[in-house]
Amino acid sequence: MRGSPPPIPASAAEPGWKVLLALISLGLSLLLWLNGLVDSLARPSVGDALNLHQLELTALAGELLPPVLREPLVGRDPRAELARELKRQIAASPLPAPVVQRLELALLERGSEPVAVASQLRDLTAMVEAPRRPLLAALREGRRADLAELQDWLEPWRASTLVAQLSCEQLGVPTNSCPAARSSRRLVLQLLGVSLLPLLLLLLGSGLLLRLAWLAWRQRLPAAPPLLGPPLSLVDVTLLVAGGFVLLGEVIVPQLLQAPLTAIVALLPVEESLSQGVQVLLLYLALMAAPLLILLLMLRGRGERPSQGWLQWRWRPWRASAAPAAVLVLMVLPAVSLCGWLIDHFWSDPGGSNPLLDLVLRSPDPRALACFAFTAIVLAPLFEEALFRGVLLPVVGSRWGGGAAVLISAAVFALAHLSLSELVPLFVLGLGLGWLRWRSGRLGSSVLMHALWNSLTFLNLIVLAA
């Protein structure tokens, strides 16, 4: 019948050289992934920076909240909690703390430890250049200042809103001129966006997840459609993922392109943050090129394509693709959050996370953020879903069934991100993406779910960094 895929060739019929090449590629890829996971332990984690941003926001916006919301959302004393976390991170860091961070801690502790803070301010005065010293001198001497003086003193520091607010309070500037009062609505909306909204989404997702479990237990879930995919063998998929994605895409192509690309971008009259954004975007495009070209070559001459294509994108109708994606994001959210909480609770130093998260959090350039956003929200979902759920999942599922295919594709997806601290949460996310591909028969739904997940993560970083 037209539209049905031809039989997938058996791996036993593959030539010996191809099987050997696939095994070598797989062995090298596993070694590279294992080395990447171990190396991730030494990478700095964005978790500490996110935690500080969150605590700084609660310290700024907490007093602006209605009393009924204040303690549930920000606790009894958010400034004291921020000071404790700052001290912990400064003590745990192998590098000297930035002077701005030390100033923030001194301002937070000034009321409770005046003698120690006075000594800290003297030490900071000896460490910083002359333009930064007037603010420290005014704080040491307990002077009063007007808003114009304070702004002049803060300018060389390029300090956070919290440092500006604390300095404003401690130098006697009128309260209604301080940053918290001037940006009260924005700060409250930010705080609600990163605390109350996620809580509501977690509750909604938990309810949907329980409903799904109930339907599954009562055997009321609709049957999964036939798991259609490209007519490739397990050897083909191994070559595609291990050889094309890992060895070519993640190792050889970046080694060949990193230096010339850096040199070319350095010639552009742009700031460093935008240069980083352009490099990330171009390197990801280069990473995609090798495995996608290999996939196109593998599919040549494989017979008539199914009516919805080899990968079964099936974007339309849009509602049928988008609605399940949104529902699955909500259902996966509580499971991923629980895994993250358990890791943080039982593993004091799980290692680094995706370096792109730190770039997004620290980038001040909207153009750089646009490059990061396009990479994370458009390119990554399209490419990763095509590879893991468009090819790997249906090919594995044709041998061992949909459930095994979901598990295997989720495991490969998690390993490919080379972050030991994120391995379990990414595996859980991969389970959701794979389950959606299997049960809906639409790769487009998995892409939309992946894009929506990355969008939420990206938006959370932007709100915290604002």
RODO-2510 file (C-alpha; in nm, 4 decimals, decimal comma):
residues 466
     n   res          X          Y          Z
     1     m     0,0000     0,0000     0,0000
     2     r     0,1273     0,3496    -0,0826
     3     g     0,2626     0,5384     0,2148
     4     s     0,3802     0,2342     0,4131
     5     p     0,7554     0,2039     0,4667
     6     p     0,9529    -0,0808     0,3167
     7     p     1,0871    -0,3470     0,5508
     8     i     1,3847    -0,2348     0,7557
     9     p     1,6895    -0,4348     0,6527
    10     a     1,8300    -0,6805     0,9027
    11     s     2,1654    -0,5945     1,0527
    12     a     2,2823    -0,9507     0,9793
    13     a     2,2849    -0,8602     0,6082
    14     e     2,5244    -0,5688     0,6609
    15     p     2,8756    -0,6019     0,5148
    16     g     3,1467    -0,6823     0,7652
    17     w     3,3395    -0,3565     0,7145
    18     k     3,0266    -0,1582     0,7973
    19     v     2,9600    -0,3513     1,1162
    20     l     3,3260    -0,3115     1,2192
    21     l     3,3142     0,0635     1,1503
    22     a     2,9952     0,0926     1,3555
    23     l     3,1511    -0,0959     1,6485
    24     i     3,4652     0,1203     1,6406
    25     s     3,2525     0,4365     1,6263
    26     l     3,0408     0,3135     1,9163
    27     g     3,3446     0,2278     2,1297
    28     l     3,5100     0,5632     2,0676
    29     s     3,1852     0,7472     2,1344
    30     l     3,1326     0,5704     2,4661
    31     l     3,4874     0,6606     2,5714
    32     l     3,4329     1,0236     2,4710
    33     w     3,1008     1,0392     2,6543
    34     l     3,2484     0,8804     2,9656
    35     n     3,5356     1,1291     2,9579
    36     g     3,2894     1,4155     2,9056
    37     l     3,0790     1,3080     3,2016
    38     v     3,3868     1,2902     3,4250
    39     d     3,5084     1,6295     3,3001
    40     s     3,1693     1,7814     3,3809
    41     l     3,2495     1,7349     3,7507
    42     a     3,5184     2,0018     3,7179
    43     r     3,3025     2,2509     3,5295
    44     p     3,1433     2,5303     3,7305
    45     s     2,7728     2,4844     3,7862
    46     v     2,5235     2,7504     3,6868
    47     g     2,3119     2,6322     3,9790
    48     d     2,4983     2,8472     4,2314
    49     a     2,4624     3,1570     4,0131
    50     l     2,0912     3,0874     3,9613
    51     n     2,0434     3,0427     4,3345
    52     l     2,2133     3,3748     4,4058
    53     h     2,0034     3,5567     4,1459
    54     q     1,6888     3,4062     4,2959
    55     l     1,7869     3,5074     4,6498
    56     e     1,8823     3,8567     4,5354
    57     l     1,5429     3,8950     4,3724
    58     t     1,3631     3,7801     4,6888
    59     a     1,5734     4,0186     4,8987
    60     l     1,4766     4,3065     4,6701
    61     a     1,1115     4,2291     4,6113
    62     g     1,0156     4,0524     4,9355
    63     e     0,9199     4,3681     5,1258
    64     l     0,7094     4,4859     4,8311
    65     l     0,4780     4,1841     4,8495
    66     p     0,1470     4,1819     5,0372
    67     p     0,1956     4,0365     5,3884
    68     v    -0,0124     3,7282     5,3056
    69     l     0,2338     3,6310     5,0297
    70     r     0,5575     3,7523     5,1837
    71     e     0,6622     3,4677     5,4106
    72     p     0,5372     3,1803     5,1892
    73     l     0,7284     3,3171     4,8886
    74     v     1,0443     3,4691     5,0379
    75     g     1,0727     3,3317     5,3918
    76     r     1,1221     3,5164     5,7188
    77     d     1,4485     3,6958     5,6380
    78     p     1,5563     3,6694     5,2722
    79     r     1,8509     3,9051     5,3206
    80     a     1,9978     3,6878     5,5957
    81     e     1,9492     3,3805     5,3798
    82     l     2,1251     3,5532     5,0892
    83     a     2,4154     3,6502     5,3152
    84     r     2,4549     3,2894     5,4319
    85     e     2,4541     3,1610     5,0729
    86     l     2,7065     3,4245     4,9638
    87     k     2,9408     3,3289     5,2484
    88     r     2,9048     2,9608     5,1606
    89     q     2,9840     3,0145     4,7933
    90     i     3,2780     3,2446     4,8684
    91     a     3,4225     2,9895     5,1125
    92     a     3,3697     2,6992     4,8713
    93     s     3,5178     2,8695     4,5651
    94     p     3,8834     2,7935     4,4848
    95     l     3,9135     3,1443     4,3337
    96     p     3,9056     3,4783     4,5169
    97     a     3,5569     3,6248     4,5291
    98     p     3,4861     3,9196     4,2956
    99     v     3,5037     4,2518     4,4754
   100     v     3,1420     4,3321     4,3844
   101     q     3,0317     4,0101     4,5533
   102     r     3,2357     4,0946     4,8622
   103     l     3,0809     4,4408     4,8705
   104     e     2,7330     4,2889     4,8521
   105     l     2,8107     4,0609     5,1465
   106     a     2,9493     4,3532     5,3482
   107     l     2,6347     4,5578     5,2836
   108     l     2,4125     4,2651     5,3857
   109     e     2,6025     4,2073     5,7123
   110     r     2,6659     4,5700     5,8060
   111     g     2,3813     4,5894     6,0552
   112     s     2,4614     4,2620     6,2326
   113     e     2,8442     4,2656     6,2247
   114     p     2,9529     4,6327     6,2050
   115     v     3,3114     4,5825     6,3263
   116     a     3,3860     4,2951     6,0877
   117     v     3,2214     4,4800     5,7983
   118     a     3,4253     4,7944     5,8640
   119     s     3,7392     4,5820     5,8352
   120     q     3,6083     4,4265     5,5119
   121     l     3,5422     4,7706     5,3646
   122     r     3,8987     4,8797     5,4477
   123     d     4,0340     4,5665     5,2803
   124     l     3,8209     4,6321     4,9719
   125     t     3,9472     4,9914     4,9545
   126     a     4,3026     4,8618     4,9250
   127     m     4,2013     4,6147     4,6538
   128     v     4,0060     4,8347     4,4110
   129     e     4,1074     5,1112     4,1755
   130     a     4,0545     5,4800     4,2628
   131     p     3,7173     5,5368     4,0864
   132     r     3,5552     5,2738     4,3097
   133     r     3,6844     5,4099     4,6412
   134     p     3,4407     5,6994     4,7027
   135     l     3,1501     5,4600     4,7630
   136     l     3,3567     5,2569     5,0121
   137     a     3,4716     5,5718     5,1883
   138     a     3,1149     5,7002     5,2257
   139     l     3,0028     5,3633     5,3643
   140     r     3,2941     5,3449     5,6111
   141     e     3,2346     5,6982     5,7377
   142     g     2,8559     5,6605     5,7573
   143     r     2,7998     5,9648     5,5394
   144     r     2,4654     6,0667     5,3956
   145     a     2,4334     6,1205     5,0217
   146     d     2,1836     6,2407     4,7691
   147     l     2,0728     6,0349     4,4697
   148     a     2,3070     6,2067     4,2224
   149     e     2,6138     6,1395     4,4399
   150     l     2,5170     5,7777     4,4896
   151     q     2,4723     5,7212     4,1159
   152     d     2,8174     5,8706     4,0502
   153     w     2,9742     5,6457     4,3140
   154     l     2,7975     5,3329     4,1853
   155     e     2,8819     5,3882     3,8174
   156     p     3,2387     5,2435     3,8310
   157     w     3,1118     4,9340     4,0125
   158     r     2,8513     4,8344     3,7530
   159     a     2,6799     4,6812     4,0504
   160     s     2,3610     4,4783     4,0702
   161     t     2,0280     4,6322     4,1598
   162     l     2,0573     4,4824     4,5075
   163     v     2,3944     4,6486     4,5745
   164     a     2,2472     4,9775     4,4563
   165     q     1,9445     4,9296     4,6832
   166     l     2,1542     4,8442     4,9904
   167     s     2,3877     5,1368     4,9266
   168     c     2,0888     5,3654     4,8822
   169     e     1,9408     5,2563     5,2163
   170     q     2,2660     5,2806     5,4091
   171     l     2,3659     5,6224     5,2756
   172     g     2,0385     5,7851     5,3691
   173     v     1,8975     5,8457     5,0207
   174     p     1,5181     5,8920     5,0352
   175     t     1,3433     5,5557     5,0136
   176     n     1,1242     5,6537     4,7206
   177     s     1,4391     5,7264     4,5164
   178     c     1,5946     5,3829     4,5759
   179     p     1,5825     5,1133     4,3041
   180     a     1,3273     4,8897     4,4789
   181     a     1,0731     5,1709     4,5009
   182     r     1,1352     5,2905     4,1451
   183     s     1,1015     4,9382     3,9989
   184     s     0,8538     4,7873     4,2441
   185     r     0,6054     4,6564     3,9859
   186     r     0,8737     4,4944     3,7721
   187     l     1,0422     4,3328     4,0715
   188     v     0,7168     4,1887     4,2050
   189     l     0,6256     4,0508     3,8621
   190     q     0,9721     3,8969     3,8304
   191     l     0,9431     3,7342     4,1712
   192     l     0,5979     3,5948     4,0984
   193     g     0,7204     3,4734     3,7602
   194     v     1,0071     3,2687     3,9065
   195     s     0,8385     3,1474     4,2261
   196     l     0,4588     3,1425     4,2195
   197     l     0,4100     3,0569     3,8512
   198     p     0,6405     2,7502     3,8607
   199     l     0,4562     2,6285     4,1716
   200     l     0,1219     2,6513     3,9923
   201     l     0,2645     2,4712     3,6893
   202     l     0,4056     2,1980     3,9142
   203     l     0,0664     2,1433     4,0753
   204     l    -0,1090     2,1326     3,7376
   205     g     0,1532     1,8974     3,5954
   206     s     0,1280     1,6657     3,8967
   207     g    -0,2477     1,6433     3,8491
   208     l    -0,2087     1,5611     3,4807
   209     l     0,0575     1,3017     3,5603
   210     l    -0,1668     1,1326     3,8179
   211     r    -0,4508     1,1316     3,5665
   212     l    -0,2265     0,9639     3,3082
   213     a    -0,1175     0,7014     3,5622
   214     w    -0,4828     0,6356     3,6495
   215     l    -0,5804     0,5907     3,2840
   216     a    -0,2845     0,3597     3,2276
   217     w    -0,3720     0,1512     3,5346
   218     r    -0,7317     0,1214     3,4178
   219     q    -0,6080     0,0416     3,0660
   220     r    -0,8003     0,3315     2,9165
   221     l    -0,5170     0,4875     2,7199
   222     p    -0,5689     0,4822     2,3424
   223     a    -0,3510     0,2388     2,1520
   224     a    -0,0300     0,3780     2,0064
   225     p    -0,0272     0,4169     1,6266
   226     p     0,2150     0,2089     1,4187
   227     l     0,5695     0,3200     1,4908
   228     l     0,6870     0,4314     1,1476
   229     g     1,0367     0,5496     1,0741
   230     p     1,3217     0,5422     0,8263
   231     p     1,4164     0,2012     0,6806
   232     l     1,7549     0,1835     0,8497
   233     s     1,9293    -0,0938     1,0392
   234     l     2,0760    -0,0764     1,3879
   235     v     2,4176    -0,0621     1,2226
   236     d     2,3070     0,2408     1,0211
   237     v     2,1764     0,4148     1,3313
   238     t     2,4973     0,3390     1,5218
   239     l     2,7015     0,4927     1,2418
   240     l     2,4700     0,7925     1,2297
   241     v     2,4711     0,8645     1,6046
   242     a     2,8181     0,7462     1,7075
   243     g     3,0045     0,8238     1,3863
   244     g     2,8128     1,1199     1,2475
   245     f     2,6897     1,2980     1,5598
   246     v     2,9601     1,2220     1,8179
   247     l     3,2857     1,1714     1,6261
   248     l     3,2247     1,4071     1,3342
   249     g     2,9767     1,6548     1,4809
   250     e     3,1045     1,6886     1,8387
   251     v     3,4771     1,6226     1,7919
   252     i     3,6213     1,6578     1,4412
   253     v     3,4111     1,9458     1,3037
   254     p     3,4646     2,1722     1,6111
   255     q     3,8382     2,0950     1,6062
   256     l     3,8577     2,1978     1,2431
   257     l     3,6357     2,5043     1,2670
   258     q     3,6876     2,6484     1,6155
   259     a     4,0144     2,8323     1,5484
   260     p     3,9267     2,9814     1,2057
   261     l     3,5770     3,0685     1,3218
   262     t     3,7123     3,2465     1,6300
   263     a     3,9590     3,4376     1,4131
   264     i     3,6891     3,5426     1,1654
   265     v     3,4440     3,6522     1,4353
   266     a     3,7247     3,8452     1,6100
   267     l     3,7540     4,0622     1,3003
   268     l     3,3939     4,1754     1,3324
   269     p     3,3356     4,5074     1,5128
   270     v     3,1193     4,3503     1,7834
   271     e     3,1410     4,3100     2,1591
   272     e     3,2588     3,9875     2,3202
   273     s     2,9103     3,8723     2,4234
   274     l     2,7749     3,9009     2,0679
   275     s     3,0874     3,7289     1,9371
   276     q     3,0137     3,4375     2,1714
   277     g     2,6532     3,4238     2,0538
   278     v     2,7543     3,4127     1,6867
   279     q     3,0141     3,1418     1,7527
   280     v     2,7665     2,9255     1,9440
   281     l     2,5125     2,9554     1,6615
   282     l     2,7611     2,8796     1,3815
   283     l     2,9251     2,5895     1,5671
   284     y     2,5877     2,4292     1,6331
   285     l     2,4976     2,4613     1,2650
   286     a     2,8284     2,2938     1,1791
   287     l     2,7626     2,0189     1,4360
   288     m     2,4264     1,9494     1,2694
   289     a     2,5658     1,9340     0,9174
   290     a     2,7623     1,6073     0,9310
   291     p     2,4951     1,3748     1,0791
   292     l     2,2162     1,5278     0,8682
   293     l     2,4208     1,4804     0,5505
   294     i     2,4929     1,1194     0,6494
   295     l     2,1215     1,0631     0,7116
   296     l     2,0304     1,2020     0,3687
   297     l     2,2870     0,9752     0,2024
   298     m     2,1595     0,6723     0,3954
   299     l     1,8017     0,7353     0,2839
   300     r     1,8856     0,7689    -0,0852
   301     g     1,7510     0,4813    -0,2877
   302     r     1,5555     0,3322     0,0038
   303     g     1,2314     0,3150    -0,1886
   304     e     0,9191     0,5236    -0,1866
   305     r     0,8816     0,7632     0,1038
   306     p     0,5771     0,7289     0,3317
   307     s     0,3077     0,9934     0,2854
   308     q     0,4236     1,1813     0,5993
   309     g     0,7962     1,1442     0,5275
   310     w     1,0567     0,9098     0,6689
   311     l     1,0657     1,0888     1,0053
   312     q     0,6878     1,1364     1,0396
   313     w     0,6979     1,5072     1,1225
   314     r     0,3185     1,5434     1,0862
   315     w     0,3002     1,9102     1,1876
   316     r    -0,0589     1,9581     1,0772
   317     p    -0,3142     2,0087     1,2074
   318     w    -0,1152     2,2365     1,4387
   319     r    -0,3473     2,1907     1,7322
   320     a    -0,3027     1,8134     1,7198
   321     s     0,0745     1,8625     1,7399
   322     a     0,0917     2,1514     1,9865
   323     a    -0,1677     2,0512     2,2467
   324     p    -0,0047     1,7158     2,3424
   325     a     0,3350     1,8908     2,3522
   326     a     0,2102     2,1490     2,6041
   327     v     0,0432     1,8813     2,8174
   328     l     0,3567     1,6627     2,8226
   329     v     0,5747     1,9596     2,9263
   330     l     0,3487     2,0079     3,2281
   331     m     0,3577     1,6371     3,3137
   332     v     0,7356     1,6100     3,2841
   333     l     0,7972     1,9265     3,4892
   334     p     0,7269     1,7771     3,8369
   335     a     0,9285     1,4620     3,7632
   336     v     1,2315     1,6555     3,6371
   337     s     1,2038     1,9009     3,9283
   338     l     1,1947     1,6159     4,1780
   339     c     1,5068     1,4611     4,0246
   340     g     1,6873     1,7955     4,0382
   341     w     1,5870     1,8489     4,4011
   342     l     1,7071     1,5022     4,5022
   343     i     2,0421     1,5566     4,3294
   344     d     2,0915     1,8932     4,4999
   345     h     1,9852     1,7496     4,8370
   346     f     2,2041     1,4391     4,8388
   347     w     2,4980     1,5483     4,6203
   348     s     2,6718     1,8590     4,7473
   349     d     2,8833     1,9167     4,4348
   350     p     2,7368     1,7419     4,1287
   351     g     2,9522     1,9333     3,8810
   352     g     2,8803     2,1644     3,5932
   353     s     2,5730     2,2096     3,3789
   354     n     2,5295     2,3115     3,0163
   355     p     2,7755     2,6003     2,9522
   356     l     2,5125     2,7727     2,7375
   357     l     2,3055     2,8397     3,0508
   358     d     2,5869     3,0411     3,2052
   359     l     2,6354     3,2391     2,8827
   360     v     2,2664     3,3278     2,8749
   361     l     2,2639     3,4268     3,2418
   362     r     2,5641     3,6579     3,2096
   363     s     2,5098     3,8082     2,8634
   364     p     2,4006     4,1744     2,8598
   365     d     2,3601     4,1959     2,4790
   366     p     2,0106     4,1335     2,3354
   367     r     2,1660     4,0328     2,0016
   368     a     2,3762     3,7662     2,1722
   369     l     2,0681     3,6459     2,3587
   370     a     1,8860     3,6205     2,0249
   371     c     2,1650     3,3934     1,8938
   372     f     2,1481     3,1772     2,2068
   373     a     1,7675     3,1655     2,1879
   374     f     1,7630     3,0591     1,8215
   375     t     2,0170     2,7863     1,8955
   376     a     1,8364     2,6540     2,2040
   377     i     1,4732     2,6963     2,1003
   378     v     1,4825     2,6289     1,7247
   379     l     1,7966     2,4462     1,6133
   380     a     1,8489     2,2124     1,9101
   381     p     1,4900     2,0767     1,9207
   382     l     1,4779     2,0242     1,5427
   383     f     1,8139     1,8492     1,5242
   384     e     1,8048     1,6459     1,8452
   385     e     1,4492     1,5256     1,7925
   386     a     1,5209     1,4302     1,4310
   387     l     1,8169     1,2235     1,5494
   388     f     1,6907     1,0668     1,8727
   389     r     1,3140     1,0453     1,8226
   390     g     1,2917     1,0616     1,4424
   391     v     1,5535     0,7956     1,3649
   392     l     1,6807     0,6140     1,6744
   393     l     1,3462     0,5557     1,8460
   394     p     1,1482     0,4018     1,5559
   395     v     1,4397     0,1889     1,4369
   396     v     1,4944     0,0475     1,7869
   397     g     1,1174     0,0174     1,8334
   398     s     1,0838    -0,1946     1,5200
   399     r     1,3036    -0,4561     1,6926
   400     w     1,2233    -0,4359     2,0614
   401     g     0,8976    -0,2445     2,0906
   402     g     0,7976     0,1100     2,1729
   403     g     0,8695     0,0944     2,5467
   404     a     1,2288    -0,0227     2,4996
   405     a     1,2771     0,2360     2,2246
   406     v     1,1641     0,5172     2,4542
   407     l     1,4069     0,4040     2,7261
   408     i     1,7039     0,3638     2,4923
   409     s     1,6482     0,6925     2,3091
   410     a     1,6120     0,8746     2,6429
   411     a     1,9385     0,7238     2,7707
   412     v     2,1323     0,8213     2,4577
   413     f     1,9760     1,1692     2,4659
   414     a     2,0849     1,2192     2,8292
   415     l     2,4384     1,0895     2,7713
   416     a     2,4858     1,3128     2,4670
   417     h     2,4597     1,6266     2,6838
   418     l     2,7775     1,5330     2,8749
   419     s     2,6643     1,6576     3,2147
   420     l     2,6695     1,4176     3,5066
   421     s     2,4613     1,6481     3,7260
   422     e     2,1892     1,6700     3,4593
   423     l     2,2003     1,3060     3,3503
   424     v     1,8930     1,1870     3,5429
   425     p     1,6765     1,4969     3,4786
   426     l     1,7620     1,4799     3,1072
   427     f     1,6785     1,1094     3,1027
   428     v     1,3368     1,1854     3,2510
   429     l     1,2832     1,4626     2,9955
   430     g     1,3892     1,2190     2,7226
   431     l     1,1305     0,9696     2,8481
   432     g     0,8608     1,2322     2,8024
   433     l     0,9810     1,3266     2,4558
   434     g     1,0054     0,9635     2,3490
   435     w     0,6680     0,8711     2,4962
   436     l     0,5080     1,1570     2,3062
   437     r     0,6694     1,0495     1,9779
   438     w     0,5589     0,6894     2,0296
   439     r     0,2046     0,7531     2,1461
   440     s     0,1239     1,0386     1,9070
   441     g     0,3042     0,9121     1,5975
   442     r     0,4178     1,2718     1,5401
   443     l     0,7784     1,3834     1,5512
   444     g     0,6512     1,7416     1,5250
   445     s     0,4926     1,7109     1,8694
   446     s     0,8246     1,6075     2,0216
   447     v     0,9998     1,9015     1,8553
   448     l     0,7382     2,1433     1,9892
   449     m     0,7617     1,9930     2,3381
   450     h     1,1422     2,0201     2,3321
   451     a     1,1220     2,3791     2,2075
   452     l     0,8677     2,4708     2,4745
   453     w     1,0830     2,3163     2,7483
   454     n     1,3907     2,5077     2,6315
   455     s     1,1820     2,8252     2,6032
   456     l     1,0723     2,7972     2,9659
   457     t     1,4308     2,7417     3,0777
   458     f     1,5539     3,0339     2,8668
   459     l     1,2784     3,2638     2,9921
   460     n     1,3549     3,1755     3,3533
   461     l     1,7209     3,2683     3,2998
   462     i     1,6278     3,5986     3,1367
   463     v     1,3880     3,6915     3,4170
   464     l     1,6466     3,6122     3,6845
   465     a     1,9200     3,8013     3,5032
   466     a     1,7078     4,1122     3,4418
***
